[in-house]
Amino acid sequence: MIIIHLCLLSCLCGYVCVAKEAPIRLVNGCQSNEGRLEIFYQHRWGTVCDDGFNLAAAHVVCKQLGFSYAERSKCCSYFGPGKGRIWLDNISCHGNETYLHQCSHNGWSIHNCSHNEDIGIICATNAKIGLRLRDGKSNHEGRLEVYHNGEWGTICSDYFDQMSADVACRQLGYINALDYACCAQFGLGHGPIWMDDLRCNGSETSLYQCSARPFGCSNCDHFQDVGLICNPAKLSSLQIRLAGGDDNQNGRLELYTNGQWGTVCDDEFQFQEAAVACRQLGFPSAKIVYNIGEFGPGTGPIWLDNLLCYGNETNLLDCAYKKLGSHDCTHREDVGIGCFTVNPKVRLVNGGSFYGRVEIEYNNIWGTVCDDDFDLNDAIVICRQLGFIGVHQIKFYGPGSGPIYVDKLSCKGFESDLFQCPHSGFGRHNCEHVEDVGIECLPAITVNISDINCTFQYDFCGWEHSTNANFNWTRNAGKTRSSSTGPTSDHTLATKKGYYAYMEASNRRQNDSAILISRVFELSSNHCFSLWYNANGKDIGSLLVKDYNAIQVISTGHRKNVWRKAQILLGYGSHQLQIAALRGNSYRSDLAVDDLEIRKGQCRKKAN
């Protein structure tokens, strides 16, 4: 009996096919760009659980719906609980997927959620969204108004606080807010009350990134219009420098505002904050956050304390912080940083062109990366930096030599190079070279899919023997050398002169493998991959077909001397196929394959 398991994008053996695009929609919002996320599968709409759902996943949703990007996602059935199935849980996207179902997830309808965890999305519209201050005595104070959908409106003072005021002033181009006022102190506004129940954490660059009721959904009147008084100092006037070091890329971080140079306290200051400062100074990335007192105490005000950046801001004052000049520090806590003038080179060694030990060159000396906390997100960033399309695995490729430059790398997965990711500080580590990390990337090789087709008449075509196997496949015509096993003719010509590929089981151990591997290839639509196999032998093992995007397994037992067909549906995206034969428990387990073929469209017939 043959059992064919096609884990993804397959219609065989009762498995449900997933269309190239699983439709999605946003429902129960005030406007078309917001609402509870629902996805259509198996002829019915269902919801998506908020477990693990992040902004990258929200961006995929919004792009699929035709919006430019996501403003934010909303957990906990913000737009009300849905009904029916919860189709997806623990979604993890890189952000470059075309459709939501291309992201990794538990599997359709596999979850541990209730509808109280239905995710909601708010997408950015193409309409202009701006702020202004009206009816104040100067241009840096007044009633706060929002421009949305072609109309100016106001903001309700419910929950509006100092952090919301700072975000609004920074969005208007000022350093921060001096004060805010409730209850229409700058007069009653007109038109819609666009925003209500606004809650910011202080790190946002726009009020639209803060938590709030959906645009236009308010229970306020204009007597609750919020007013604002901003610091008249403009963000554009902010200067920073590195002082006390031997060069311009290392030193104590100092900030010039209100006509005076001051320092930054090291409380909560980490690599992300250093990265923002280095980019503001014109350097590509941060190298290190120095220990306290490395460059001596500064003088003047301590302008910033408890600075909190995400790492992608362009200005330190775009980050969250205590009110400018407010702190509980002394100058003994002044922070110092180091920046790279040019990002170091990266390479893979002791392997091949797309796999090996990760090494970094700095000051003409190559060094390594420690594997502490190293995960697939870190590997994805390095592979992308080196020009590959993805990562296959993390693997040890032997110890290196020289410095260990990076330890505790912590990438999110969307960065363009590893020097944008936090780490323990360049050259700081507690590792030995036995912990040097290596990776295997997915090469961006352009392959004509016709190279996948093979009759084995002359060679193995575009297929190669895997170095991870115990032995190689063999091309053969006629009968195999062992009795009572293997085919007596090929499938293509059905003669003893035609060739096929087979696994010679003699002098091998049980579960030893022979593996053929294709090059990486891209598909823009559904294609059907098929092969013919012969499983003649009393003690036949297993025949497996694997795809690194979704493992496909064909498991066989003794099927007599007959060629049978197996098919696998391959969907949109990148693929690399492997055909693996596993030896059974005796020499009578010669497995053979012939007539490999890939063609566009659905698989027309079921496997034999």
C-alpha positions, 0 to 999 in steps of 0.5 A: 500500500502506498501512502502519499502525504502532501503537506502543503498545496496538494489535492491528493489523498483528501488534502485541501488545496490552497489557492494562490490567493486566500481572500482577506477582508477587514470588517466592523471598522468605521472605515474601509482601511480598518477592522477585524481581519478575516480570511476566506478558506474552505468556502467560509470566512473565519478570523485570525488569532492575535498570538504572535501577530506583529507589524510585519504581518499587518504590513502583508495584510495591508499590501494584499488589500491594496494599501501602502502599509499598516499603521498598527495592529489591534489585539484582543478583538478590538473591532469586536469578536468574530464568529465561526472558525479561527483559521490562523494562529501564531502567524510569523511574516518577514513582511515581503510576502505577497499573501498572508497565508504565505507566512508561517503559521500553525496550520489551518484551523490549528489554534488555542484561541477564542474569538476574544483574541481576534486580530484587528488591523488599521492600514494607512490610507493614501489620503494626506494626514497632517497636524496643525495648531490653531487659535494660539498666541504663537505658532507653537501653541493652539488647538490641536487639529488633524487633517484626514480624508480631506477635512480638518478636525479635532482631538478629544482630550480623553486620556491625552497626556504628556507623552501624547503631547510630546509625540504631537509636537515632534510630528509638528517639528518641535523638540517636545511639548511644554504643556497641554490643555483640555477642555477647549482652552484654545476655543471650540473647533469645528468639523469631525472629532477625528481622534479619541482615547489617544494613548501614546508610549512616547516613542512614536513619530506620528499620532497615527501610530498611537493607540486610539479609537478608530478614526471618526469614532468618538463620544466627545463634543468640541468642549473637550478639544485638546490644546497644545503648547510646544517647545519653540525649539525646532528638531532641525536645530538639534545637534549631537556630537561625540566628545572626549575620544581620540577620533570623531567616531568614538566618544561621550554622546552630547546634545546641543539644544536651547543654546547649550551642550549637555549629555545623555544618561546611560540609564536604559541606553543600549545598542538601538539607541547608539544606532540612532545616534550614529546614523544621526551623526552620518555613520552607517551603524553603531559599533559599541556602547562603552562602559560608564566613565570611558570618556570621563564626565561631561558638563552642563545639563543632562538632557536625556534620560531613559532613552528608548529607541526602536533603532529605526529612528532618524533623530534621538528626539524621535525616541521615547525619553523623559521630558528634555532635561528631566533625569535622576543621573549624575555626569558619572553616568554619561554614556559613550558610544562608538560608530563604524565609519564603514560597515565591515565586510562579511563572508562565508568560509570553510564551506562552499559559495553559499554555506560556511562559517560566518566571518567579519573583516575589521581593520584588515583582520578577519574574525568570527561570530559567536553562536550565543542566542544566534537564531534564524532571524540573524541568519536570514539577515546575513544571507540577505546581506550576502545576496542570497534569497534566504536561509536553509539552516544554522550549522557548525563549519569548524572553529575559526581563528583571530578575534571573535567580533560579535556575540549575542546578535539579536536581529528581527529579520527585516534588517538589511545587514547584521550591523543594524542588529543589536549585539553585546558590542563589537569585540565583546564576548564570552565565547571560544572558537568552538562556538563560531557560528556557520550558516547555509543560505539559499542561493539565488540561482536562476534555473530553467525549470526544464532542467528538472525534467530528466529521463536519465538516458545520458546523465542526471540532468540538472540534479546533483548528489547531496553531500548529506547522503550516505551514498549516491544514486546509480544510473542503470539499464536493464536489471539491477545486480541483486536478485528479486529486487529493482526494475528489469527495464526503464519506464521511458522506453520500457526496454532493457536498453533504457536508463533509470536511476536507482539506489543499490541496497547491497552492502548498505545498512538499514536507513542509509540514504541516497539523495538527489537534489535540484538547484533552487528555482522560482515559480510564479504559479502552480506547477505539477512535479511528477516522477515514476518509481519502481518499488520492487523488493520484499524489504523495500524502504522509503522514497521521500520527496522533499521541498525546503518550503514545505516537506512532501513525503512519499512512503512506499512498501513492496509494490512488485516490479511495476512502474507507478506515478507520484505527483506533487503540486508546487505553489508560488515561490522558491523551491529546492527539491530532494529525492531521497531513497532510504534502504530497507532491512535487506539487500532486496530494497533497490528503489528506482525512479525515472521520468522526472517532470515539472509542468505548469498547472494543476496535477491532472491525475492522482498518483497510482 
